[in-house]
Amino acid sequence: MKRISTVLLIALLTASLFAQEKMIPAQNKFRQMGTEFNTPNAYRTASGAPGQLYWQQQANYKISIELDDQNQKITGQETIEYINHSPDVLTYLWVQLDQNMRQKESLTLAITPLQTRHMRYGFYKSMFLGDFDGGFKILSVTDGEGFPLPHAINYTMMRIDLPEALEPGQSTELAISWWYNINDRMKMRGRSGMEYFEEDDNYVYTIAQFFPRMAVYSEVEGWQNNQFLGQTEFALPFGNYEVEITVPEDHVVGATGVLVNAEEVLSSEQLQRFEAAKNSLEEPVLIVTQEEAIEAEKGKSTNKKTWKYKAENVRDFGFASSRKFIWDGMGVKFGDRTVLATSLYPKEGNPLWEEFSTRAVAHTLRVYSRMTFEYPYPIAYSVHTAQIGMEYPMICFNGGRPKKDGTYSDRVKHQMISVIIHEVGHNYFPMIVNSDERQWTWMDEGLNSFLQGVAEREWEENYPASMGTPSEIVNYMKGDQSNIAPIMLNGELIRQMMNNAYKKPATGLNMLRETIMGREYFDFAFKQYAQRWKFKHPTPEDLFRTLEDASAMDLDWFWRGWFYTTDRVDIALDTVITQANDEGEGTYYQLDFSNVGGMIMPLVIQFEYADGSQETKRVPAQIWSSNNLKTSKLFLLEKEVVAITLDPNQETADCDSGNNHWPPQLSENRFDRFKREHSGSEDASPHPEP
């Protein structure tokens, strides 16, 4: 080992850096995001906060519907008060008719490029050959005084022409009557619908998108009237709801909002249990028992009962109804408020659901509230379904069912807990932080999946394959580039939705929290975003700008690489040059790195010393700022180094661990063993929401 002077060493490093400067790519990955971001204005500031002139529309609903349990049909009437808070004059309004995706002549079927060899006959029959008569049957569209309004239906969107222009600050009333046939989810799939239980000849109804809903009008998009094709979800304005739901007398109902006539629809004993559940902070209390539900299954009451709900400042409404429902609940304290965490499930969900569902709801509310803001609504439902996971304000439909004999595997248990956490978590994103799901699918799915991972890891140690784990995204990142798209793409255009809209953004946020920003700065900044934009309509730039504004960190390199490109992380430890310190204290180690995959990332470097000890050093991503392709880092270490490992804990989603260690002959078995010892369980559980 040669000895060289400190002066000579500095000269050599300076020459090396000068040589690297000549290799700077024409488009440096650290350049600012000015060309990609919208220009700040009085509505949305450069700091990522709502501006002084920020506005949003409001739609208040009074809805009355009846569920026909004999014919599986919903009939309804609604009155919409639409308030124009914008500075614009509106001559027409757009209303969403999502059920029209199931029309026989739907746009979804017309543009789906299916090939016969890829189709299962059952799916083909249900979508093309079946006799199901889907879609809204609009009976009337009038103003508040009953005069007909001209309207045009373009697949899943209805334009209503106003007789007089709606000026800024004014409101108008619309009245719509309709009916539609409820789809069988088990045959035709769908976010909502019904499931038939042949053994006792009963249905579980999980109902949403059941009424014509106002589209969003904003200063960013104007009218968000993109067609609903089935993949991307919904953009909706906030408002207040009064909803009456008429069902068979022996049904139990759960819905968005507060049940305002509990004394009319519950027995005196059930009413007492309902109140007891709100005050039980440790264990769920049964409101409707399994024995009562089984007894109700035997009857088919022809009498009717109306459940009445009120919900304030929500963007949507969903409900569930069945005579099969068991019902339990427990309280969750937030200061002087108590929120009811509650579950509805048939006997087919037990014993799994009575053990875990409501506890998972309560756990989710606690974790998400700590990370964002206190859950503002009075109740949160988890409703048992088969196969799906779907969310609405205060209520969600969740899969996870044991075998018929009541047994279940750990995989099924964790899958159920994950789907409940995920769907209850959607109350925060996008039900309250109300991003545009039709345009930016990742803004609700990705942010929610990130918090899902936090909640899963706090549910139990070594939770299997928790969302946002960097190692879980590697196979996708290094896959065929022709089948990968950037995150920042309209949801109808992305490929591999689960990876693109859920896992990759969740992983990115997890890496920001754990590796790039650190928990203290990330958690503060993320909470600022949530609190700034609760009950408002944020855009991606509002998120990106807030995280930078609240942390004093320039993250443009990360937004560009992780969200706007398909670059992968593959950083190679090329060479290690050692030189003794001429002052006799320690040894210089020069580590040379290559950015093979294109995605910039901090360097996490573990040194193993001759005495058996280990040390990890972290180098910020800005080490790459002078040259995006090659960089070097010099360390003066007192101990003799016997091995160096880059990204030892798999924090950065590095796609090739084979070039991450020195000396190169460090055995793959030794490296794999080290990773396994430090990365926890490798078991996988499927993501909850299909």
Helices and strands as residue ranges (DSSP letters): E 3-4, H 6-21, E 58-68, E 73-83, E 90-96, G 98-102, H 107-111, G 116-118, H 121-124, I 125-129, E 137-143, E 151-154, E 157-166, E 171-181, H 185-188, E 193-197, E 202-207, E 213-214, E 217-218, E 222-223, E 239-248, E 252-255, E 258-259, H 262-265, H 268-278, E 285-288, H 290-297, E 304-314, E 319-322, E 326-334, E 337-345, G 347-349, H 352-371, E 379-384, E 389-392, E 395-398, H 410-425, H 441-459, G 470-473, H 474-477, G 481-483, H 497-497, I 498-503, H 504-511, I 512-516, H 519-533, H 540-549, H 556-558, I 559-563, E 571-581, E 587-595, E 603-609, E 614-619, G 621-624, E 630-637, E 641-646, G 657-659, E 661-662, H 668-679
